[in-house]
Amino acid sequence: MTANTAVRRRYRMRAATASVLGVVLALSGAVAAGAAPQPAAAGKPSRIEIADPDATARTASLFDYLREGRGDGVLFGHQQSTEYGLTFDPVGASGTDSDVNAAVGDFPAVIGWDASRLGFGSTPSPESDEQSLTETVRKIRAADRLGTIQTMSAHMDNFVTGGNYGDTSGDVVARILPGGDHNAKLNDYLDRVARIATESTDADGRAIPIIFRPFHENAGSWFWWGAAHASASQYAELFRYTVEYLRDIKDVHNLLFAYSPGGGFAGDEAAYLAAYPGDDFVDVLGIDNYDGTGGSEQWTDQIVADLGMVARIADERGKVSALTEFGMSGALKPNGQNPDLTWYTDLLEAIRADADARRIAYMMTWTNFGTDQFFVPVPATGSAPEHELLTDFREFHADPATLFAGDLDQKRVRGTKVKTVAHDAAIHVVSPTAGQRLTTTEAQVRVRISDAKVRDAWFTLNDGERQPLTFDPASGYHLGTLRVDASWLDNRVGTLTVHAELNGKRSLELSQRLALGERPAAAPGVVDDFEAYLDSDDLRSAYSSVGSNRLTLTDDPVGSGEHALALGYDFGLQSYTGLNRSLKTDWSAFGELSLWYRPDGSANKLVLQLVAGGVAYEAYPSLEGIEATSVTVPFGDFRPAPWDTGNADRRLTADDLSRVTQFNIFINHNDGAPLTGTVVFDDIRATGTGSGTGSGTDSGTAPNGYPYCASAASDPDGDGWGWENERSCVVR
């Protein structure tokens, strides 16, 4: 019996157990936690709570269909399915051709689009950006006539530098939020998104519902809105701003909003919700996860755990859950190179065997850009043979558990009468964002108080003097000036409390933590000595987690001073984890990296990674033993990351070291090693002189490391970045 056959049998047994459990619950009269809301009384429409209480009837009906259909079957989706393909010419495509249809005789139930780099849509046009928007709208209309459901992501260009979405420089999020010097550029982009949404109309002139999924995969750091480049509170405010701008300013009411922070959370609900903008701003909870393991049991278990977690959260909050992106990492391989020929049905069985994960509404794979990057197998085309996974994909399509366009009950999807519920009065602080550092004695406070009539509003700092908030009709915010005593700007915690008195003797109050004063600057060469952080939250504002882990500030043990960083991990559902630290520094005068650390005796693999000169270099100190130690690694001993085969012979040079942009730590699981542990780090710095650097190239062999991602050569939009590189392989 092969390993994949064993996995399939295990999930079939799990599915049978779940079925028996359901019968027992039904006979006992018990109701499972998180069960779907009860239907409305006969003759009365369902009541739903969504991000836009003024949503169009078709949009509300779509949400109700997705939510109420949980567990009945999962809708299959394909990004840009009628826009790019191997079985038709994307240039001048009619909007009624699709590789999915060519493969199985039906269209996907869900088709993904992209607002793209400048917001003009994902259909490239040689004529103009305006023509691209027109073509995108035309294809959305055609897809709607095919009976499909539409979703749209947004790979936005860097609004500060003009680079693409993979350009993470420029502190973009802070500068496009209200009060930032590039906020108008974000508004211009959202204006174009609003045009796509409102111009996409059906045959009756009604706006076509679109699930809008902006700022996706933010738990990673490959996009400028990612965790290493924006705090969780900044991200949440950016998401809220986007919803409020489109809904309240642009009067767009055919959008549902999806929160999709990535994948690999190993079922960690707190990590998944770390940057969650709130129930009033989200309709769909999703994860993105690509398989770089060839269908391993660990990856399957991980994605099922995450989907089950997201489904439970969605049930609790009255939302829809979905697998918003999935596929083989780097796309399908040529015939003879795919390790699992039943990959689609294996994944489907695993999802359906889990009582929670099976309640996702849809699962969408990525685009068939060309022969070097495609995610749906195709029949023989031209001189190319039928792809070897097509048989399995056809079984996936034929399974009653999957729904394609032809399976959709269009009256149910589009014509269900639903009543939307008005939001309760709510308050959020737009600026300063929670955890933000204030370094001046004055700062503007912007507060959004929604769905309420406000009699009076004010704020305090550390329970001090009341400072008034005044409503500004132009912005829709209550504004005030926060004044901070200069003596408080000494790296201390401050508490901003906002209070609003409403009509009807109601009130709202919100408190959030601020950091007052500059964090003391590190000495030249120092990555971190962990002495300047106010608490673990402040620490996590400087680092971003990769995968699921626990980053905390500890005072025992330490290398020196009073604090160190503790990195706790669990490999039950992941094979590596770690942290990113963004830097912008010149280390050309130094020759080595030194640090203090206490290993955990696990014999797992510790990876120290420098991103210098645009290349990731690694070294691998041991995690054997439990005695704290100091280690020094000459820069000449660092090697390019194993996945970067194009730079395998490269060595760190003084020029590289003059451009250090990240310091990262990863822990990879080794077979047979413990699944859990904690490693403590302190006093990380560049030391010595420049004599420890290499010459730039040599004939040595890079040490073997964990193959955590694969690159792809495809560059569909001509910007110099392959899609998979942008998503998974910029750093790790």
N, C-alpha and C positions, 0 to 999 in steps of 0.2 A: 504493500500500500504506500503510495507516494505521500509526501508531506502535505501537499495541497488536498489530496483525497481525505487525509486524516482531519484537516481543518474543516472540510465540508461536512464530514460525518459528525464532528463535534457540534457544529452549529445546527445540524438537523435535530440532534438530540436535545439541544437547548430549546429549539423551537417547540418540540413536542412537550417538554416540561412546562414551558410558558403557556401552552394551550390548555394543559390540565389544570394549571393554577387558575386560569381565567374561569374555568367551569366551577372550581371550588368556590371562588369569590362570588360568582353569580348565585350559586345555590345557598350560600350563607347570608346573602343580602348585603355583604360588605361592598363598600365603594372604594376603589383604589385612590390613594392620594394623588392629587393632580389630575383627576378625571376631567373630561371635557365639560364645559358648562351645560346645564340642562337646556333643551330647546325651548323656545317660547311657546306659550299656550297656543292651542289650535286657532288659526286665523290671524294670529298676531306675528309681526315680523320679528326676527332675531334682533338682539341688541348687541352691538359690538363696541369696544373701546379701541380706537386706533389713533395714530398720530395726528390725523386730520379729521376732526369731527365734521367738517364741511365737505368731505370727500364725495365725489360723484357717485351716483347709484351703481354704475358698473364697477367702480373701484371698491366700494363697500362689499358688493356681491363677490368679487374675486377674493377678498380677504376672508369672507365667511366660508367660501368654498374651500380654500386652503386650510383654514382652521378646523372646520367640521369634518373634513375628509381624513383626518389623522388616523393612520393605521389601516385604512382601506386599501392603500396602494401608494406607491411613490411615483411622482411624475418625473420623467426623464427630461433633462434639459441639455442643450448644446449651445455654447457661446458662438454667436455670429454664424449660425448654421446655414443661413441663406445668403451670406455675404462672402464667405471664403469656402473653398472646397477643392477636393482632388478630382471629383467627377464632373465638374463644370468649370467654366472660365469665370473667375471672379470679376474680371473687367466687364463692366456693363451687365452684371448678373441681373436676371429678371426679378429676383426676390421670391421665386417659386421653385428654385432648385436647391437641393440639399444633399450632402453626403449621407445623412441619416436616412432620408427617403430612398436614396439609391441602394442603401444597404438592406433596409427592412420593409420598404414599401409604405412607410408612414413618416410623418414629420415629428420632431420632438414636441413634447407638450409645452416645454418652456424654451424660448429662444433668448439668448443674451445679446445685448448691444453694449456699446461703450461710448460715453460722451467724448472720450478721447482727449488728446493732449491739450487742445485749445477750446474744447467744448462744442465743436462743430459736428460731432458724431464720428462713428467708426468707419464710415465708407469713404475710402480715399478718392479724391477727385483730382485729376490733372488740371482742371479748369480753375477752381477757387475753393477756399474754405466754405464759402456760402453754398456752393454747389454740393459740397460734401454733406452739409446739413440737410439740404433738400433731398439728396439721395438716401440718407439715413432715415428720414421721415417716410420717404416712399417705400422703403423696405419694411419699416415697422408696420405701415398700413397693409402691405402685402402679407406679412406674417400674421397679422390679425385676421385677414380674410381666410387664411389657412386654418384658423381656429386655435392658434397657439397663444400662450401667455408670455408676456414680455417682461424682461428684467434688464437693467442697465447699470454697468459699473462706470468708473470715471478715473482713467489714468491721466491725471492732470499734470501738466508741465510745472516745473518749479517757478512759482510766481515772482521770485526774487532774482534768480540768476538767469532765467530763460532757458535753462537746461531741461531735460526731460524729468519724468517722475522718479527716475532712479538717481537723480542728482540730489543728494541729501544735505547739501551745504546751504547756508544762508539764513538759518533760524526761521524757516518759512512760516510755520504755524503761528508763532508769536507775532509775526509781522503782517499776517492777513486777518487776524482777529480784529474786532472793532477797536479803533484807536491805533492800529498798526499802519505803517506807511504804505503797505501794499493791499490794504483791504479792498480798495476799488477794483483791483485786478481780479480778486476772487468774485466780487459782485458781477463783473463783466462775464466771467466764466459761467456763473449761475444764471445770468440772463439768457445765455445760449442754451443751457440745459432746460430752462423754462420754455424756450421756443420749441425745442424738440418735443417736450411733453405736450404742449398745448396744440402744436400743429399736427401731431400724430392723432388723427381722427378716423373713426370708422365710416361706413357707408351712410350712416344716419347723421354724420357730423358730430358724434359724441367723442369726447376725448378717450383715447385708449388707455386703460390702466397700465402703469409701468412700475415694477418694483425697483426703486432706485437704491443702489448699493455704493455710496461714496466712501472714500477713505478706508478701503478694505485692507485686511491683513496688517493692521496697525500694531499688533503684538510683536511683529518682526520689525526689522529696521532697514529693509531694502527700499522703502519709499520715504519721501521726505516727511510724510505724516506719521512715520513709524515711531516705535517706543523710544529709540535712542535720540530722537530729534524733537520730541514733544512730550510733555508730562501727560499723565492720564487725565488730569483736569483740563489741560489745554485741548487735548483731543476731544473730550466730552463737550467742551464749549464750542469747538469748531463744528462738530456734528449738530449740536443744537442750533447754532447760527444758520447752518445750511438749511435745516428743516424750516426754521422760522422765516428765513428770507424767501424761500420758494413758496411756502404756504401762505404767509401773512403779507409779504411785500409784493411778490409777483402774482399772487392769487392763483396758484397752480393747485388743482384739487384732484388730479388723477394719479397721484404718486402714493405708493406705499414705500416705507423706508426700512432698509435692511442694515443690521449691525453684524459685521462679519470680521472679527479681529484676527482670524487665521485658524491655526490648528495646533495639534500637539500639546493640548492642555492636560492630557492624562486624567481627564475628569475633574480637574481642579476648578470649581465654580468661581472661587474668588479671583483666580487669575483671569478667567474668561470675562468676568464682569469688571475688571480693574478700571477700564475706561468707558464703561457703559454710560450713555448720556441720559438714560431714564426712560420709563415706560411711556411718557407722553411724546417721545420722539422716535420710537422704534415700533415696527410692526412685525418684522421677520428677524429671528435670531438664527444666524448661520455660522458654519465653520468652513474653512478652506483647508484641504489636506491632500497632498500628492504622495503617491507611493514610490519611494526610491529603493524599496527592498525586494521588488519582484513578487509581491503578494505574500509576504511573511506573516506568520501568525501574530507576531508582536504588533506590526503595523495595523493589521485588521482589528486586533483587540483595542488598539489605541483609538482608531477612528470610531469604532462602535461605542467605546466609553465616552468619547466626546459628544457623539450624536445623542446618546442616552441622556447625558448631562444637559445638553441644550434643549432636548425635548421636555425634560422635567422643568427646566426654568421657564420655557414657553408655556407649559401647562399652568404653572403657578401664576403667570402674569397675563394670561389670555392672549398669547402671541402665537405666531407660526414658527416652526423650526424647519431648517433646511440644510442640506449639504450644498453650500452655495458654489463651491468649486471642488472638483476631484479629478483624478486621472493618474496615469503613470508619470512619474517625475521625468521631465525631459521629453515626454511624448512616447507614443508607441515606437517600437523598434522594427527594423526590417525583418522579414520572415527568417526564422531560425535563430533569432536573438531575443525573443520574448520568453522569460522563464516560466510564466504561468499562462497556459493557453485557455484557462477557464477563469480568467481574472474577473470579468464582469459578473458572472454568476456566483463566483466565490464571495465577492463583496456583497452582492444582493442577499445571498443566504445568510451571511453574518449579520447584516442589518435587520433582516426580517426575523431572525432568531432571538433578537433582544426586544423585550416587551416595551422598552422606552424608545430605543433607537428607531424602531419600525414606525414611529409616529411622525417622522419627518415628512414634510409635504412634497419636497422635490430634491433632486440631486442633479447638478449641472456640471458637465465636463467642459473642457476648454476647446479652443478653436482648431479647426483643420486648416492651418495656414498654408501648408504645402507638403511636399513629399518628405521634407526634413523635419516637420513638426505637425503631427496630427494626433487627435485623441479619440476619434471614432474610426474603426476599421472600415475599409471600403471594398467593394467588389472589384474584379479585374477591370482596369481602365487603360485603354491604349495598350502599351507594351508592358504595363505593370500588372503582376498577377494579383489574384484575390489575397487580401491580407489574412494571415493565419488565425487571427482572433475573430474573424467575421462570423464563423460558425457559433462561437460562444456569444457574440453580441446578438445574433439572431435568437438564440435561446433566451437571452436576457430580455429581448423585446417580446418574445412569445409568453414569457412568464406572466401569469395573471397579477402578480404583485407589482408589475411595472405598468405605467400608463403613458401612452404617447398621444399625439394630437387626436387621432381617431377615437381614442377611448374617452375623451372629455365629453361630459354632458354640458353642452353649450348653454342650455337654459339655466342649468344650475350655476355654471361659472359666471354667466353674464346677467342673468335676469332674476336672481333671488332678491326679494324685498328685504332690506336690512335697515335697521334704525341705528344710527351712530349715537354714541353717548358723549355729551359735552364733558370737557375736562374739568376737574376740580381746580380751584384757585391754586396757583403754584408760583414759586419764586426761585430764581437762580441768579447767581452773581456772574456776570459776563466778564468783568475785570475789576480787580485783579483776580486771576484764577486761583483756586485752592492750591496752597503750597508755594505760590509764586514768591520770589524774592523781591522785596522792595528796597531800593538803595538810595532813594531820595526822600526828602521830607514832605513831598506832596505827590499824590497820585490820584487820578480820576477813578471814581467808582461808578460802574454801570450795572444796573440791576434790572432784570426783566421780571415784572409782576404780571402774570397773565391770567385771563379768565376771572377777573375780579375788578370791582370798583374800589379804588384806594382813597381812603380819607387822609392818611398821613403815613410817611415813611422816613426812616432814619437809620443810621448805623453807628456802631461804637467800635473802638479798638481797645482790646483788653479791658472791657467794661468801663471805659473812660467816658469822656464827655460825648453827649449826643451830637451827631453831625447830620444835618438835614439832607434828604434826597428830594429832588424836584423833577417832576415828569417833563420830559422833552418830547413833544409830539413828532418832531422830525425823525428821531431815531427810534421812538417807542420805548426808550429806557428811562428809568429814574436815575438821575445823575447827582453826584456829589463829589466833594473834594476831600480826600483822606489826608489829614495832616499828622505827621509822625514827629515826635520829639527827636531831635538829632541824637540825643544820648541813647536812644533806643536802637539806633542803627549799628548794633555791635554783635550781630550774628545771634539773635535770640528769636524765640517763637512769639508770634503775635496772633491774637484771635480776633478776626473781623466778624461782627454779629450784625445782621441786617434784620430790621423789624418793619412790618407793614401792618397798619390798622385798616381793616376793610369795613365796608358797609355791613350792617347786620351784626355788629359786635363780634366780628371774627377777626383773627389776626394770623399773620404768618411770621415765622422767625427762622433764620438760617445762620449757622455759624460755620466758619471755615478757617483753617490754620494758614498763616502766612509766615514767611521767614523774613526777618528784619535785618537789613545790613548785608554787606558783601560777605560771601564765604571767604575766609582767609585764603589768599593766593598761595599755591604750592611753590616750593622752590624749584629752580630749573631742573628738569629731568624727572621730577617726582610725578608718578601717576597718582598715588594716593597713600597717605598715612592714616586716613580715616579719623583724624582728630577734629576736623572742622564741621562734622555733621551734627545736626541738632538731635536727630533720632533716626529710627529705621526708615521712616517715610522720607526724610530728607536724603538719606543714602540712596533710596530707590529712585529719587528724582534725578540722580546723576548717572545711574546705571539702568540698563534695560535687560530684562531676562530673555533668554533664548530657551524655548520650551518651558516646562513647568519646573519651578524650583522655589526655594525660600532664601531671600537675601535679607539679612538682618545685621544690625550693628551690635557687636558683642564686646563686653569688657573682660571676658575670661574664656580662652586665653588671648593674649595680645603679644605682638612682637616687641613693641615699645609704646610708650604713651598710655592712653586709657582705653582706646577703642581699636577694633579690627573688624573685618568683614567675614561673616559666616555664610557659606554657600551650602545649603542643604538640598539633597536630590533624592529622587525616587525613580528607578528604572523599571518599575512594573509595567508601564505602558509607553515608554520611550527609550531610545538607545543613546541619546546624548542630551545634555543641557548645558547652560552656561550663562554668561553675562557679557554685555557690550559696554564699553566706555568710549565715548567720542572724545577725541583730542584734536588739537591743531597746534602742533609743536615741532620744534627742530631739535633732533637728537644727534646731529652730525658730529658734535664734539665728544660724544660718549662712545664707549666701546662694549658695553655689556648691560644686561638687565639683571637686577638683583631683587629678591623678595624674601620675606619670611613667610613660612606657611606651616600649618600643622596638618599632616596627612591623616587619613582615617583608617589606614591599614587595609584598604579594600582591594588594592591592586587593579582598580579601574584605571583608565588612562586620563591623565591630566594634560591638557593642551593649553599652552600659553601662545597667544597669537597677536602679532603686530601687523597692522595694515600700514605699510609705508611705501610711498611712491606708487600707490594704487595696487600693490601686490600684498597678499596675505602670507606672512612668514610664521612658522611655528617651531616651538620647542616642547619637549615632553619630559618634565621632571617626574619622579616616581611618587606614587601614592602608597607604596608599601611602608609598613611601620606606622607608629602613632606618635613618634617623638617630633616635636616642633623643631624646625631647622631653618637656616638661611641658605639660599642657593643663589649662585651667580652663573648666568648663561652668557658667554660671549656672543655678540651679534653675529660673528662668523659661524656660529653653530646653528643658527636659525635656518630653516629650509622652507621653500614655498609649500603651501598647503597641498596635500597629496592629490586633491581633486583638480588642482591647477596645473594640468599636464603641459600646457603651453609655456609655463615658466619654470618647469621642473629643474632646469640647470641654472636658474638665476640665483644670485646671492645678494644679500643686503649690501648696499653701497652707501657712502656718505651722502650721495644725492637722494637715495631713498629715505635715509634717516632724517634728512632735512624736511621731509614731508610725512610725518607720522600723524595719521588721522584717527586710528582706533587702537585701543588695547582691549583684548578679549580673553576671557578664560572659559574653557569648555572642559567638561568631564564626559568621557565616552565610556559606555559600559563594555567591559571585557567578558567574554563567555566564562561562566563559572564564578565570576566575582560577585560580591554582595550587591543587592539591588538598591539599598538605601545607605546614606551616609552623610557626613557633614565635613567639609574642608574649610579651614580658617586661613585667611590671608591678611598680611599686613606689610607695611613698608615696601611698597612696590615702586621701583625707581630705576632710571638709567644712571649708570655709574661708570667709573673708569674713563679711559680716553679712547679716541677714535681708532686706535690700532687694532681693535677687535673686529672690524668689519671685513667683509669679503671683497673680492675683486669684481663681482658682478655676475660672472658665470664660471662654472667649472663642470667637470664631467661626473661629479658625484651623483649618487642616487638619493632622492628624498626619502626620509623614513616613512614607513608604512603608517597610514592613519586611517581614521574612519571615513568611508566614502559617503558623506552626508548629503551630497547633492550632485546633480548632473547638469552639464551645460547643454545649450542648444544653439545651433548656428543660425536658426531662422531669424530673420529681421524683417517682419512683414511691413512695418511702418517706416522703414528706411532711416531710423534715427540712430543706428549704431548699437542698439541693444536688442538682443533676442528676448522674447517674452519670458522664457523660463529663467534666463539670467536675471532679469529684472525682479522676478518673483522670489527666487530661491538661492541664487548663487553669487550675489554681489560680494558678500563676505564669507558666508559659510553655507 
